[in-house]
Amino acid sequence: AWAEKCQNRDTLTVCFFGDGAMYQGVLDETYTLAALWQAPIVYFIENNQYSVGTALNQSCSAKSLYEKALAYGMPGLRVDGMNPLAVKLALEYVWQRRREGWLPCYVDAETYRYLHHAGDLAGSAYRYRSREEEAQWRTRDPLAETLRQLTRRGLIEDASLKRLEENA
């Protein structure tokens, strides 16, 4: 982001990381410099509710992760990370307001990691969350919901739908 700004390019850098990484010291340094230098960067937090196996409310005193942006003098917003259209619109919102002081910023995308961190078992297998919680989040699966919306609106044919499902 800094290199792009130094070269007078009108670009946006998006840095993706999970909620567990928010407290890494190197990120504090980058947030501070980005804010001081007004770097064109979005810190996109994939807020999956658990840092490995620790619930967010047990590791963070802030009610919402995007509120931490205020400590660095930058704006932040929350978006439904389970909704691809909402994510697209949030990033477009930030881009359209970049000259109004919206960069750098935080985007807190509330989402869910179905499996344990770096594993192939559900978190409930390790007992840090319940099967009911996992089932509730599964009803909001972004892939299934996107395919339902495309079908409902008549924007996709059955053959293309089947191909998308297989690829996913």
Secondary structure, 3 states (H helix, E strand, C coil): CHHHHHCCCCCCEEEEEEHHHHHCHHHHHHHHHHHHHCCCEEEEEEECCEECCEEHHHCCCCCCHHHHHHHHCCCEEEEECCCHHHHHHHHHHHHHCHHHCCCCEEEEEECCCCECCCCCCEHHHHCCCCHHHHHHHHCCCHHHHHHHHHHHCCCCCHHHHHHHHHHC
